[in-house]
Amino acid sequence: MRDKKLGKKLMIKLIIIATGALMIIGALIPIGFFAFAGMEEGLSATGNGRSDISFAVHYIENEMFPENPVPSNLHFLRLFTDFIEIESGFSASFSDEFELVYTYTSRTRFEITHATVGGGNPVIFQETNELNRISGRTFGNSVNFRGAKEDQPGGTYIINLHDHLAAFNEFLEYHEQQMEAAGATGGRNFSAELFIEFTYTILAQPVGIHETLTRGYRIPISSEVFTLEPTGASGGFTAEVALGNNAQGIEAGVIIGLAAVAAAGALLIFYGLVKLGAEKSSSQHAMTHGILKKYSGEIIVALAPLDLTDHKIVRVGEFEEVLKLSINLNKHITCHKSSQKAEFCVIVDDYAYSYQIDYISPDFAPINDYVHFFQSLG
């Protein structure tokens, strides 16, 4: 019955150790996978995009300039200009397919400035008009917006300079009326400009590529001879995101959890080994107590360790071997007990015949110092 109980306890401890080992293996495999994925070369997402703008100036029909639209490398005469056609487009491509979120805004800004003596041109009047605003999302590895559909960014816009020139002349007339009413004199020194701007924003949500491009033109309204001056950053964007780092950031909580599982598994193995060592210690203590009780007449218990430096030590595997020498040679058995072992010894001339009961097996030597602590926990 007692052997059956001991066998059951041993099985429980072995199950604890095996469970800890499975926990460590189960946690280290996915941790290794994440680490390998993070270090894999070339694991990155890239994106390239550009915003394109172009214009065409159309003259009213006349004999001097029969070509329409007028070649864009020339400067233009305001009085001959019928309308200006401005086209805006945007394209972007990515290394993989993502959910792409985009926004688009087109607007005009009409400004009147005053030429001061110091050379500055402060804005004294400004009017902004939003032409279009579109937002949406798509899935894929590229976008190409040229305003082919009404709900798509980009497209062609018609600018009528005469409407803006009429607004500028109205301002000048009103200003002159106020000057006359106040009895003031002075030159005008006013000028007007029209800005048209196109802003594209693209976001590849899963990898965090987020880019904004704004481009457009500045058009002088009050100048008799003008050209369209590009504004905003030319070219486009190139972006690269390391997916390994990004993935590590996303899975940080998972990795921490797996590390905790591995640590718990290691603790279970450690605890199981200690309990195995503690169980061996308990049975060996019982064996020592039984020998001392049964042969108390033949055994002397020493308080200090046996000094056997001048003797050749002969180890025996059974207590009965030491007992036979004691009986046959009529010698006492000397015993010394410590927290790690009990040693029974018979001195015969230059020989010390010794039998040891180790409370902790050498297999558990690295954890000897912790046995008593876990024993105290039950």
Secondary structure, DSSP 8 states (H G I E B T S, - for coil): -HHHHHHHHHHHHHHHHHHHHHHHHHHHHHHHHHHHHHH-TT-EEEEEEEEEEEEEEEE-S-SS--SSSB-TTS-EETTTEEEEEEEEEEEEEEEEEEEEEEEEEEEEEEEEEE--TTS---EEEEEEEEEEEEEEEEEEEEEEES--STTSS-EEEEE-HHHHHHHHHHHHHHHHHHHHHHT------EEEEEEEEEEEEEEETTTTEEEEEEEEEEEESS-SEE--EEEE--SEEEEEEEHHHHHHHHTHHHHHHHHHHHHHHHHHHHHHHHHHHHHHHHHHHHHHHHHHHHTTTTEEEESS----TTSEEEE-SSHHHHHHHHHHHT--EEEEE-SSEEEEEEEETTEEEEEEEESS-GGGGGGHHHHHHHHHT-
